[in-house]
Amino acid sequence: MKLFADRLFFIVNGFEVAEVESLDFSANKNLTPVDTMTRNKKSLGFRGGNLAVTCNVVLAVEADKAQINLALADPTADISIGVEMGGDSFLFTEVAQNEISGTGTVGNATKSLALLALDFTDENGRSRLADLGL
């Protein structure tokens, strides 16, 4: 029997946020193919753009307490976010809040933060796809 991760942990500057309902992140290298006139009609490789890192988190809101809002942080403060899920551990650095939104329905209220980061690191360095050989 295999066990799989059933949740993730969201850590802001070393403090775990327990109210996370969901989190989505992406790190996009913005690669584009280099199109040249080759005999086999295939691109020769890729041209890299700037790394684009996003993180969207949905948080439950307590009845009598405000939920975190990173836009209220000191604009010169260095904010880093860690995400742990199963054996994976990711670190987002130089994080800024890009957008905030909220949703309320009968019996449920959530706050959503859209975050941007300037850098992204796979802290484990043991990706299952890193050492594939044929």
DSSP file (Angstrom, degrees, kcal/mol; ACC not computed):
  #  RESIDUE AA STRUCTURE BP1 BP2  ACC     N-H-->O    O-->H-N    N-H-->O    O-->H-N    TCO  KAPPA ALPHA  PHI   PSI    X-CA   Y-CA   Z-CA
    1    1 A M              0   0    0      0, 0.0     2,-0.4     0, 0.0     0, 0.0   0.000 360.0 360.0 360.0 137.4    0.0    0.0    0.0
    2    2 A K        -     0   0    0      2,-0.0     2,-0.4     0, 0.0     0, 0.0  -0.853 360.0-148.3-105.5 142.7    1.2    3.5   -0.8
    3    3 A L        -     0   0    0     -2,-0.4     2,-0.3     3,-0.0     3,-0.0  -0.923  14.4-162.2-108.2 137.5    0.4    6.6    1.2
    4    4 A F        -     0   0    0     -2,-0.4    82,-0.1     1,-0.0     2,-0.0  -0.839  32.7 -86.8-117.9 155.5    0.1    9.9   -0.6
    5    5 A A        -     0   0    0     -2,-0.3     3,-0.1     1,-0.1    -1,-0.0  -0.343  35.7-173.9 -59.5 134.7    0.2   13.5    0.8
    6    6 A D        +     0   0    0      1,-0.2     2,-0.3    -2,-0.0    -1,-0.1   0.359  64.3   9.4-113.6   2.8   -3.2   14.6    1.9
    7    7 A R        -     0   0    0      2,-0.0    79,-0.5    15,-0.0     2,-0.3  -0.976  63.7-131.2-165.4 170.7   -2.5   18.2    2.7
    8    8 A L        -     0   0    0     -2,-0.3     2,-0.4    77,-0.2    77,-0.2  -0.887  16.1-130.6-129.3 165.6    0.1   20.9    2.5
    9    9 A F  E     -A   84   0A   0     75,-2.8    75,-2.2    -2,-0.3     2,-0.5  -0.963  11.8-154.0-122.6 135.8    1.6   23.3    4.9
   10   10 A F  E     -AB  83  17A   0      7,-0.6     7,-3.1    -2,-0.4     2,-0.5  -0.937  13.1-174.0-114.5 120.0    2.0   27.1    4.3
   11   11 A I  E     -AB  82  16A   0     71,-2.9    71,-3.1    -2,-0.5     2,-0.6  -0.965   8.5-164.8-124.6 120.9    4.7   28.9    6.2
   12   12 A V  E >  S-AB  81  15A   0      3,-2.7     3,-2.3    -2,-0.5    69,-0.2  -0.922  78.3 -25.9-107.9 117.4    5.2   32.7    6.1
   13   13 A N  T 3  S-     0   0    0     67,-2.8    -1,-0.2    -2,-0.6    68,-0.1   0.852 129.5 -46.2  46.9  41.7    8.6   33.9    7.4
   14   14 A G  T 3  S+     0   0    0     66,-0.2     2,-0.5     1,-0.2    -1,-0.3   0.344 116.7 110.9  90.0  -6.5    8.9   30.8    9.5
   15   15 A F  E <   -B   12   0A   0     -3,-2.3    -3,-2.7     2,-0.0     2,-0.3  -0.902  64.6-132.4-107.3 123.6    5.3   30.8   11.0
   16   16 A E  E     -B   11   0A   0     -2,-0.5     2,-0.7    -5,-0.3    -5,-0.2  -0.541  11.0-145.1 -75.4 132.8    2.9   28.1    9.9
   17   17 A V  E >   -B   10   0A   0     -7,-3.1    -7,-0.6    -2,-0.3     3,-0.6  -0.887  13.4-172.2 -98.9 115.4   -0.6   29.4    8.8
   18   18 A A  T 3  S+     0   0    0     -2,-0.7    -1,-0.1     1,-0.2    -7,-0.0   0.601  70.2  73.2 -86.3 -12.1   -3.1   26.8    9.9
   19   19 A E  T 3   +     0   0    0     41,-0.1    41,-2.9    40,-0.0     2,-0.3   0.236  62.1 134.1 -91.6  16.3   -6.2   28.2    8.2
   20   20 A V  E <   +C   59   0A   0     -3,-0.6    39,-0.2    39,-0.2     3,-0.1  -0.477  25.6 174.9 -70.1 128.4   -5.2   27.3    4.6
   21   21 A E  E     -     0   0A   0     37,-3.3     2,-0.3     1,-0.4    38,-0.2   0.759  69.1  -9.6 -98.5 -36.4   -8.1   25.8    2.7
   22   22 A S  E     -C   58   0A   0     36,-1.4    36,-2.9     2,-0.0    -1,-0.4  -0.987  56.9-167.2-158.2 157.7   -6.3   25.5   -0.7
   23   23 A L  E     -C   57   0A   0     -2,-0.3     2,-0.4    34,-0.2    34,-0.2  -0.975   1.9-174.8-150.7 134.0   -3.2   26.7   -2.4
   24   24 A D  E     +C   56   0A   0     32,-2.6    32,-3.4    -2,-0.3     2,-0.3  -0.989  11.8 175.4-126.0 137.4   -2.1   26.7   -6.0
   25   25 A F  E     -C   55   0A   0     -2,-0.4     2,-0.3    30,-0.2    30,-0.2  -0.974   8.1-175.4-139.4 158.1    1.4   27.8   -7.2
   26   26 A S  E     -C   54   0A   0     28,-2.3    28,-2.4    -2,-0.3     2,-0.4  -0.992  14.0-161.1-149.6 148.2    3.3   27.9  -10.5
   27   27 A A  E     -C   53   0A   0     -2,-0.3     2,-0.5    26,-0.2    26,-0.2  -0.957  18.7-170.8-129.0 111.0    6.9   28.7  -11.6
   28   28 A N  E     -C   52   0A   0     24,-3.1    24,-2.8    -2,-0.4    -2,-0.0  -0.904  19.0-164.3-111.8 121.7    7.0   29.5  -15.3
   29   29 A K        -     0   0    0     -2,-0.5    20,-1.5    22,-0.2    -1,-0.1   0.537  34.1-134.0 -80.2  -6.2   10.4   29.9  -17.0
   30   30 A N        -     0   0    0      1,-0.2     2,-0.2    18,-0.2    19,-0.1   0.916  36.4-178.3  52.8  49.5    8.6   31.6  -20.0
   31   31 A L        -     0   0    0     17,-0.2    17,-0.2    18,-0.1    -1,-0.2  -0.541  10.8-171.2 -78.0 143.1   10.5   29.5  -22.5
   32   32 A T  E     -G   47   0B   0     15,-2.1    15,-3.1    -2,-0.2     2,-0.1  -0.995  27.6-109.1-131.4 141.7   10.0   30.1  -26.2
   33   33 A P  E     -G   46   0B   0      0, 0.0     2,-0.9     0, 0.0    13,-0.3  -0.374  24.5-126.1 -68.2 147.5   11.3   27.9  -29.1
   34   34 A V  E     -G   45   0B   0     11,-2.5    10,-1.5    -2,-0.1     2,-0.6  -0.844  27.4-154.1 -94.0 104.8   14.1   29.3  -31.2
   35   35 A D        +     0   0    0     -2,-0.9     2,-0.3     8,-0.2     8,-0.1  -0.714  26.0 157.8 -86.5 120.2   12.7   28.9  -34.8
   36   36 A T        -     0   0    0     -2,-0.6     2,-1.6     6,-0.2     5,-0.0  -0.862  52.5 -93.2-133.2 169.4   15.4   28.6  -37.4
   37   37 A M        +     0   0    0     -2,-0.3     2,-0.2     4,-0.1     6,-0.1  -0.621  59.0 162.3 -89.0  83.3   15.5   27.2  -40.9
   38   38 A T    >   -     0   0    0     -2,-1.6     3,-1.1     4,-0.2     5,-0.0  -0.647  48.4-119.9 -99.1 159.0   16.7   23.7  -40.3
   39   39 A R  T 3  S+     0   0    0      1,-0.2    -1,-0.1    -2,-0.2    -2,-0.0   0.820 114.0  50.2 -67.7 -31.0   16.5   20.7  -42.7
   40   40 A N  T 3  S-     0   0    0      2,-0.2    -1,-0.2     1,-0.0     3,-0.1   0.415 108.1-124.6 -89.6   3.9   14.4   18.7  -40.2
   41   41 A K    <   +     0   0    0     -3,-1.1     2,-0.3     1,-0.2    -2,-0.1   0.831  68.7 125.5  58.6  36.5   11.9   21.6  -39.7
   42   42 A K        -     0   0    0     -7,-0.0    -1,-0.2    -6,-0.0    -6,-0.2  -0.920  66.7-103.1-122.5 150.8   12.5   21.5  -35.9
   43   43 A S        -     0   0    0     -2,-0.3    -8,-0.2     1,-0.1     3,-0.1  -0.372  22.5-136.5 -67.2 150.4   13.5   24.2  -33.5
   44   44 A L        -     0   0    0    -10,-1.5     2,-0.3     1,-0.1    -1,-0.1   0.740  66.4 -56.3 -81.4 -24.0   17.1   24.1  -32.3
   45   45 A G  E     -G   34   0B   0    -11,-0.5   -11,-2.5     2,-0.0     2,-0.3  -0.928  65.3 -62.8 176.0-154.0   16.3   24.9  -28.7
   46   46 A F  E     -G   33   0B   0     -2,-0.3     2,-0.5   -13,-0.3   -15,-0.1  -0.905  22.9-143.7-127.8 152.6   14.7   27.3  -26.4
   47   47 A R  E     -G   32   0B   0    -15,-3.1   -15,-2.1    -2,-0.3     2,-0.3  -0.969  27.3-135.4-112.1 128.8   15.1   30.9  -25.4
   48   48 A G        -     0   0    0     -2,-0.5   -17,-0.2   -17,-0.2   -18,-0.2  -0.625  18.3-168.7 -89.8 142.3   14.5   31.7  -21.7
   49   49 A G        -     0   0    0    -20,-1.5     2,-0.2    -2,-0.3   -18,-0.1  -0.276  44.8 -56.3-104.3-163.5   12.5   34.6  -20.4
   50   50 A N        -     0   0    0     -2,-0.1     2,-0.3     1,-0.1    -1,-0.2  -0.558  60.1-104.1 -78.0 144.3   12.1   35.9  -16.9
   51   51 A L        -     0   0    0     -2,-0.2     2,-0.5    67,-0.1   -22,-0.2  -0.515  33.0-159.5 -67.1 129.5   10.9   33.5  -14.2
   52   52 A A  E     -C   28   0A   0    -24,-2.8   -24,-3.1    -2,-0.3     2,-0.5  -0.963  10.8-175.7-115.3 116.2    7.2   34.2  -13.3
   53   53 A V  E     +CD  27 117A   0     64,-0.8    64,-1.8    -2,-0.5     2,-0.3  -0.953   4.2 175.4-118.9 125.1    6.2   32.8   -9.9
   54   54 A T  E     -CD  26 116A   0    -28,-2.4   -28,-2.3    -2,-0.5     2,-0.3  -0.935  10.2-174.6-126.9 152.0    2.7   32.9   -8.6
   55   55 A C  E     -CD  25 115A   0     60,-2.2    60,-3.4    -2,-0.3     2,-0.5  -0.949   3.7-169.4-146.0 122.2    1.0   31.5   -5.5
   56   56 A N  E     -CD  24 114A   0    -32,-3.4   -32,-2.6    -2,-0.3     2,-0.4  -0.964  10.2-176.5-117.6 122.2   -2.7   31.7   -4.8
   57   57 A V  E     -CD  23 113A   0     56,-2.3    56,-2.6    -2,-0.5     2,-0.5  -0.953  15.7-154.6-124.1 137.5   -3.9   30.8   -1.3
   58   58 A V  E     -CD  22 112A   0    -36,-2.9   -37,-3.3    -2,-0.4   -36,-1.4  -0.949  19.3-167.5-110.4 126.9   -7.4   30.6    0.1
   59   59 A L  E     -CD  20 111A   0     52,-3.3    52,-2.5    -2,-0.5   -39,-0.2  -0.911  21.2-124.2-119.3 139.4   -7.7   31.1    3.9
   60   60 A A  E     - D   0 110A   0    -41,-2.9     2,-0.5    -2,-0.4    50,-0.2  -0.551  29.5-136.0 -73.1 146.7  -10.5   30.4    6.3
   61   61 A V        -     0   0    0     48,-1.5    48,-0.2    -2,-0.2     5,-0.1  -0.925  11.9-128.6-112.3 127.5  -11.5   33.6    8.3
   62   62 A E        -     0   0    0     -2,-0.5     3,-0.5     3,-0.4     5,-0.1  -0.328  22.3-117.0 -70.0 156.9  -12.1   33.4   12.0
   63   63 A A  S    S+     0   0    0      1,-0.2    -1,-0.1     3,-0.1     3,-0.0   0.842 107.5  18.5 -65.0 -36.2  -15.3   34.9   13.4
   64   64 A D  S    S+     0   0    0      2,-0.1     2,-0.4     1,-0.0    -1,-0.2   0.132 114.9  70.9-126.0  21.6  -13.7   37.5   15.6
   65   65 A K  S    S-     0   0    0     -3,-0.5    -3,-0.4     0, 0.0     2,-0.1  -0.999  76.1-116.8-143.3 136.8  -10.1   37.8   14.2
   66   66 A A        -     0   0    0     -2,-0.4     2,-0.2    -5,-0.1     3,-0.1  -0.428  29.3-127.7 -71.2 145.0   -8.7   39.3   11.0
   67   67 A Q        -     0   0    0      1,-0.2    -6,-0.1    -2,-0.1    -1,-0.1  -0.526  42.0 -76.0 -86.6 160.1   -6.9   36.9    8.6
   68   68 A I        -     0   0    0     -2,-0.2     2,-0.3    43,-0.1    -1,-0.2  -0.163  41.6-172.5 -58.6 149.5   -3.4   37.7    7.4
   69   69 A N    >   -     0   0    0     -3,-0.1     3,-1.8     1,-0.1     4,-0.2  -0.845   8.9-166.0-143.9 100.8   -2.9   40.4    4.7
   70   70 A L  G >  S+     0   0    0     -2,-0.3     3,-1.3     1,-0.3    27,-0.2   0.672  83.0  73.4 -67.9 -16.1    0.6   40.6    3.4
   71   71 A A  G 3  S+     0   0    0      1,-0.3    -1,-0.3    25,-0.1    29,-0.0   0.722  90.6  60.1 -68.3 -19.5   -0.1   43.9    1.7
   72   72 A L  G <  S+     0   0    0     -3,-1.8    -1,-0.3     2,-0.1    -2,-0.2   0.522  84.7 105.9 -85.1  -5.2   -0.1   45.5    5.1
   73   73 A A  S <  S-     0   0    0     -3,-1.3     6,-0.0    -4,-0.2    -3,-0.0  -0.287  92.5 -80.1 -69.9 159.0    3.5   44.4    5.8
   74   74 A D    >   -     0   0    0      1,-0.2     3,-2.2     2,-0.1    -1,-0.2  -0.427  40.7-134.1 -55.7 124.4    6.4   46.8    5.7
   75   75 A P  T 3  S+     0   0    0      0, 0.0    -1,-0.2     0, 0.0    -2,-0.1   0.714 105.5  51.1 -62.1 -18.4    7.1   47.3    1.9
   76   76 A T  T 3  S+     0   0    0      2,-0.1     2,-0.1     0, 0.0    -2,-0.1   0.484  87.0 111.1 -94.1  -3.0   10.8   46.9    2.6
   77   77 A A  S <  S-     0   0    0     -3,-2.2     2,-0.8     1,-0.1    -4,-0.0  -0.431  71.7-124.6 -71.9 144.4   10.4   43.7    4.6
   78   78 A D        -     0   0    0     -2,-0.1     2,-0.5    16,-0.1    -1,-0.1  -0.817  29.7-167.4 -90.4 112.1   11.7   40.4    3.0
   79   79 A I        -     0   0    0     -2,-0.8    16,-2.5    16,-0.4     2,-0.4  -0.879   7.2-179.3-104.2 128.1    8.8   38.0    2.9
   80   80 A S        -     0   0    0     -2,-0.5   -67,-2.8    13,-0.2     2,-0.4  -0.954  10.0-156.4-124.5 148.2    9.4   34.4    2.2
   81   81 A I  E     -AE  12  92A   0     11,-2.7    11,-3.3    -2,-0.4     2,-0.4  -0.984   1.8-160.4-127.5 131.0    6.9   31.6    1.9
   82   82 A G  E     -AE  11  91A   0    -71,-3.1   -71,-2.9    -2,-0.4     2,-0.4  -0.886   2.8-166.7-108.0 142.2    7.5   27.9    2.4
   83   83 A V  E     -AE  10  90A   0      7,-2.5     7,-2.9    -2,-0.4     2,-0.5  -0.992   5.5-174.9-128.3 123.7    5.2   25.2    1.1
   84   84 A E  E     +AE   9  89A   0    -75,-2.2   -75,-2.8    -2,-0.4     2,-0.3  -0.973  11.0 162.1-119.5 131.0    5.6   21.6    2.3
   85   85 A M  E >   - E   0  88A   0      3,-2.4     3,-2.4    -2,-0.5   -77,-0.2  -0.902  65.0 -46.5-148.8 119.4    3.5   18.7    0.9
   86   86 A G  T 3  S-     0   0    0    -79,-0.5    -1,-0.1    -2,-0.3   -82,-0.0  -0.396 124.2 -19.4  57.4-128.9    4.6   15.1    1.4
   87   87 A G  T 3  S+     0   0    0     -2,-0.1     2,-0.3    -3,-0.1    -1,-0.3   0.392 118.9  97.7 -88.4   2.7    8.3   14.9    0.6
   88   88 A D  E <   -E   85   0A   0     -3,-2.4    -3,-2.4    36,-0.1     2,-0.4  -0.730  47.3-178.5 -95.6 141.6    8.3   18.1   -1.4
   89   89 A S  E     -E   84   0A   0     -2,-0.3    34,-2.0    -5,-0.2    35,-0.8  -0.974   4.6-175.5-140.0 123.6    9.4   21.4    0.1
   90   90 A F  E     -EF  83 122A   0     -7,-2.9    -7,-2.5    -2,-0.4     2,-0.4  -0.902  10.3-155.8-122.3 147.2    9.4   24.7   -1.9
   91   91 A L  E     -EF  82 121A   0     30,-2.5    30,-2.4    -2,-0.3     2,-0.5  -0.988   2.3-165.8-127.1 125.7   10.6   28.1   -1.0
   92   92 A F  E     -EF  81 120A   0    -11,-3.3   -11,-2.7    -2,-0.4     2,-0.3  -0.936  16.6-166.7-106.1 127.5    9.3   31.4   -2.5
   93   93 A T  E     + F   0 119A   0     26,-1.9    26,-1.4    -2,-0.5    25,-1.4  -0.832  59.9  23.2-120.3 157.9   11.4   34.4   -1.8
   94   94 A E  E    S-     0   0A   0    -15,-0.4    24,-0.8    -2,-0.3     2,-0.3   0.968  83.4-174.2  53.7  59.5   10.9   38.1   -2.2
   95   95 A V  E     - F   0 117A   0    -16,-2.5   -16,-0.4    -3,-0.2     2,-0.3  -0.615  14.5-178.5 -89.6 140.3    7.2   37.7   -2.1
   96   96 A A  E     - F   0 116A   0     20,-2.7    20,-3.0    -2,-0.3     2,-0.5  -0.990  30.1-117.4-135.0 145.4    4.6   40.5   -2.6
   97   97 A Q  E     + F   0 115A   0     -2,-0.3    18,-0.2    18,-0.2     3,-0.1  -0.722  29.2 178.0 -83.4 125.9    0.9   40.4   -2.5
   98   98 A N  E     +     0   0A   0     16,-3.2     2,-0.3    -2,-0.5    17,-0.2   0.773  63.3   3.8 -96.5 -33.2   -0.6   41.3   -5.9
   99   99 A E  E     - F   0 114A   0     15,-1.6    15,-2.9     2,-0.0     2,-0.4  -0.996  53.8-159.2-154.9 150.0   -4.3   40.9   -5.1
  100  100 A I  E     + F   0 113A   0     -2,-0.3     2,-0.3    13,-0.2    13,-0.2  -0.993  18.8 165.1-131.0 141.3   -6.7   40.2   -2.3
  101  101 A S  E     - F   0 112A   0     11,-2.5    11,-3.9    -2,-0.4     2,-0.3  -0.971  16.5-151.7-148.6 163.1  -10.3   38.9   -2.6
  102  102 A G  E     - F   0 111A   0     -2,-0.3     2,-0.4     9,-0.3     9,-0.2  -0.959   2.0-160.5-137.8 155.7  -12.9   37.4   -0.4
  103  103 A T  E     - F   0 110A   0      7,-2.4     7,-2.9    -2,-0.3     2,-0.4  -1.000   7.5-173.9-136.3 135.0  -15.9   35.1   -0.7
  104  104 A G  E     + F   0 109A   0     -2,-0.4     2,-0.3     5,-0.2     5,-0.2  -0.992  11.1 160.2-132.0 129.3  -18.8   34.7    1.7
  105  105 A T  E >   - F   0 108A   0      3,-3.4     3,-2.5    -2,-0.4     2,-0.3  -0.859  58.2 -63.5-132.7 170.8  -21.6   32.1    1.5
  106  106 A V  T 3  S+     0   0    0     -2,-0.3     3,-0.1     1,-0.3    -2,-0.0  -0.392 125.8   1.7 -58.7 117.3  -24.0   30.9    4.2
  107  107 A G  T 3  S+     0   0    0     -2,-0.3     2,-0.3     1,-0.1    -1,-0.3   0.512 123.7  75.4  84.7   5.5  -21.8   29.2    6.8
  108  108 A N  E <   + F   0 105A   0     -3,-2.5    -3,-3.4     2,-0.0     2,-0.4  -0.964  45.3 173.9-154.2 132.4  -18.5   29.9    5.0
  109  109 A A  E     + F   0 104A   0     -2,-0.3   -48,-1.5    -5,-0.2     2,-0.3  -0.996  12.3 177.2-137.0 132.5  -16.2   33.0    4.6
  110  110 A T  E     -DF  60 103A   0     -7,-2.9    -7,-2.4    -2,-0.4     2,-0.4  -0.939  20.1-147.3-133.7 156.5  -12.8   32.9    2.9
  111  111 A K  E     -DF  59 102A   0    -52,-2.5   -52,-3.3    -2,-0.3     2,-0.4  -0.983  15.9-156.5-120.7 134.7  -10.0   35.3    2.0
  112  112 A S  E     -DF  58 101A   0    -11,-3.9   -11,-2.5    -2,-0.4     2,-0.5  -0.935   3.9-164.1-115.7 135.4   -7.9   34.8   -1.1
  113  113 A L  E     -DF  57 100A   0    -56,-2.6   -56,-2.3    -2,-0.4     2,-0.7  -0.972   7.5-156.2-118.0 129.1   -4.4   36.2   -1.6
  114  114 A A  E     -DF  56  99A   0    -15,-2.9   -16,-3.2    -2,-0.5   -15,-1.6  -0.928  23.9-170.7-102.3 116.1   -2.7   36.3   -5.0
  115  115 A L  E     -DF  55  97A   0    -60,-3.4   -60,-2.2    -2,-0.7     2,-0.4  -0.808  15.0-158.9-113.1 148.0    1.0   36.4   -4.4
  116  116 A L  E     -DF  54  96A   0    -20,-3.0   -20,-2.7    -2,-0.3     2,-0.3  -0.936   9.5-167.4-119.1 146.9    4.0   37.0   -6.7
  117  117 A A  E     -DF  53  95A   0    -64,-1.8   -64,-0.8    -2,-0.4   -22,-0.2  -0.971  22.8-145.8-132.9 150.3    7.6   36.0   -5.9
  118  118 A L  E    S+     0   0A   0    -25,-1.4     2,-0.3   -24,-0.8   -24,-0.2   0.690  85.6  23.1 -86.4 -19.6   10.8   36.9   -7.6
  119  119 A D  E     - F   0  93A   0    -26,-1.4   -26,-1.9   -66,-0.1     2,-0.3  -0.983  59.4-163.9-147.8 159.5   12.4   33.5   -7.0
  120  120 A F  E     - F   0  92A   0     -2,-0.3     2,-0.4   -28,-0.2   -28,-0.2  -0.997   7.4-170.7-145.5 132.9   11.4   29.9   -6.4
  121  121 A T  E     - F   0  91A   0    -30,-2.4   -30,-2.5    -2,-0.3     2,-1.0  -0.994  23.9-141.2-132.1 132.6   13.5   27.0   -5.0
  122  122 A D  E     - F   0  90A   0     -2,-0.4   -32,-0.2   -32,-0.2     3,-0.2  -0.822  24.2-163.6 -84.3 104.0   12.8   23.3   -4.8
  123  123 A E  S    S+     0   0    0    -34,-2.0    -1,-0.2    -2,-1.0   -33,-0.2   0.766  80.3  53.2 -67.9 -26.5   14.4   22.8   -1.4
  124  124 A N  S    S-     0   0    0    -35,-0.8    -1,-0.2    -3,-0.1   -34,-0.1   0.895  79.4-159.9 -75.8 -38.7   14.7   19.0   -1.6
  125  125 A G        +     0   0    0    -36,-0.2    -2,-0.1    -3,-0.2    -1,-0.1   0.700  61.7 108.1  65.8  17.6   16.4   18.9   -5.0
  126  126 A R        +     0   0    0      4,-0.0    -1,-0.1     3,-0.0    -3,-0.0  -0.226  43.1 166.7-120.1  43.1   15.2   15.3   -5.3
  127  127 A S    >   -     0   0    0      1,-0.2     3,-1.2    -5,-0.1     4,-0.5  -0.288  42.0-129.2 -59.3 141.6   12.6   15.6   -7.9
  128  128 A R  T 3  S+     0   0    0      1,-0.3     3,-0.2     2,-0.1    -1,-0.2   0.737 109.0  47.9 -64.4 -22.0   11.5   12.2   -9.3
  129  129 A L  T >  S+     0   0    0      1,-0.2     3,-0.8     2,-0.1    -1,-0.3   0.485  88.8  86.1 -97.9  -2.5   12.1   13.5  -12.8
  130  130 A A  T <  S+     0   0    0     -3,-1.2    -1,-0.2     1,-0.2    -2,-0.1   0.851  96.2  33.4 -69.3 -35.4   15.5   15.1  -12.2
  131  131 A D  T 3  S+     0   0    0     -4,-0.5     2,-0.3    -3,-0.2    -1,-0.2  -0.103  77.0 146.8-117.1  35.6   17.6   12.0  -12.8
  132  132 A L    <   -     0   0    0     -3,-0.8     2,-0.4     2,-0.0    -3,-0.1  -0.540  23.9-174.4 -72.2 134.1   15.7   10.0  -15.5
  133  133 A G              0   0    0     -2,-0.3    -2,-0.1     1,-0.1    -1,-0.0  -0.960 360.0 360.0-128.7 149.5   18.0    8.2  -17.8
  134  134 A L              0   0    0     -2,-0.4    -1,-0.1     0, 0.0    -2,-0.0   0.400 360.0 360.0-108.9 360.0   17.2    6.2  -21.0
